């Protein structure tokens, strides 16, 4: 006998699948952005004039900003955050490319990582590559709200703030990159 799914549960499953696909697409864009920047840096290495070489390498963010319709500084921050996580936290980068975490969380991780003083502060467990369990929808009670008992008032869900960008662009450090 086929299992009949509640239409709401089916919609939740579709939403979860779409969120994974969105996170994977964000990771694919970030990886291509890094590839583009690396390509421009390699091209710049062949230029003899140091000032022209520096400008050519730095222009990659401007080119990407035109395609992404974002400010060059935003693109520079995205590139820096993606490179930081990819180079220093490879298991986190794998989770990003698998769609287990999204770009927003990667930027938060990169911002926190930027605040660490040395590379010895970062240790990733080897078990992190194990698949993360997907949350299962909780059964809904038709009589009242989830988790409520007779006579108790329903508890509203806690809002989870999710700003569109991290509070400090590219971390809070005032370093400049060449």
N, C-alpha and C positions, 0 to 999 in steps of 0.2 A: 504494500500500500504506500503510495507516495505521500510524503509529508507536505501538509498544506502550511505555507508560511503566512504569517500575518503580513498584510501589505506594508505596514510600518516597519517591520523587521527587514523586509526586502529592500525598502528604501534606505534604511540604515546601512545595509550591506553595500548598496550601490554607492552611497556617499563615502563610506570607508574606502572602497576601491578607487573612487575618483580622487580622494585625498592622497592615496599612495601614488597614483599616476601623476598627480600634480607635483608631489615631492620629487619623483623620479625625473620629471621634466625640468624642474628647477636645478637638480643636480647635473643633468645633461647640459643645460645652458651654462652653468658655472664651469664645468669641465671644458667646454668649447671656448669660453672666454679665456681661460688660462692657456689653452693651446694657442689661441690667437696672440695673446700677449707674449708667449714664449717665441712664437714665430717672428714677431716684430723685433724682439730682443736679439734673436739670431741674425736677422737682417741688419740690424743696427751695428752689430759687432764688425761687419765688413766695411763700415764707413771709417775713413782715416781721421777726419776732423772730429775731435772729441765733443765739441758743442753740438754739431749736427748729429752725431751718434746718440747723444743724450736726448735730444729733442725727438729723434726718430723713435727711440724706445718708449719715450713718455707719451707719444702721440697715439699709442694703441688704445688707451682709455678714451681719448677723444673720438676715435673711430667707432669704438663700441658704444659710446654714448649716443651717437647718431642713430645707430641701428636699434638700440634698446629704448630710445626716447627718454633717456634719463640724463641728469646732470653729470658732467665728467667726474665730479667729486664723488658722487654716489657710486659710479662705476669703479672708481679707484678703490673705494671702501669694499665693494663687493669682491673685487679681485684680491685685495689684501686678505680679507677674511677667508675666502676660499683657499688661497694659497697656504695660509697659516694652518687651517684645519687639515688640508690634504697632506702637507708636509710633516706636521707634528703629531697629528692624531689620525693615523691611517684607518683605524677601525671605526672611528666616527665618520670618516669620509665614506667608508664602505656602507655604513648605515644610511648615510645621505643618499648615495647612489641607488640603494635598494628601496628607497622610499619609506624607510622606518622613521626618519626625522625630516623635517622640512627646512627650507632655507632660513626661515626666521630663527629657528633653534640653532642652526649652524652659526648664524651671525652672533647670537648670544654666547655660544661656546667660544667662538673666536675672540669676542670681546673679553671674556673672562680669561682666556688663554693669554691674551696680550698683557694682562695685568700680572702674570706670574713672572718672577724675577729670573729664573733659570730653567733650563731644559730638564733638570732633574725633578722638577715639581710635577711633571706629567708622567703618569704611569697608567697604561691601559691594561686591564686584565685580558688574558688571552681567551677567556670564555665569552668575551663580548661579541664574538662573531657568531655565536649561537642565535638562531632566529628568535626574535622577540614575540611573545604570544600576543595575538590580536585580542582586544577587549571583546567580550561577548555581551550582547544586549541583555540587560537585566530583565527578568520577567515583570510585566506590568500588572498591577492589581487593578481590576475593573472597579472595585468598591472605593478606593481612595488613592492617594498618591503613594509612590514607591517609598517603602520604609516607614509608613505611618501605621500606627496601631489605632484601634477604635478609641475615640475620646481624645486623641492627641491632634494638635493642629499640624497641618502639613508644613514641612520645612522647605523653604524656597532654595533652589540650587545656588551655590556660591558662584558669582561671576568670576570668570578667569580673564584678567586683563591681557590683551595682546596688542601692544602698540605696533604700528606699521614699520617702525625702524627702531633699532637699539637706541638707548638714551644718549649715548655719546657716539658720534660717527667714527668708525674705525677704531673703536676702543677709546680709552680716555687719555692715552699717552699723547704727547705733543711731538713725537718723533716725525721727522721728515724723511722721505725716501727719495733716492736719486734715480 
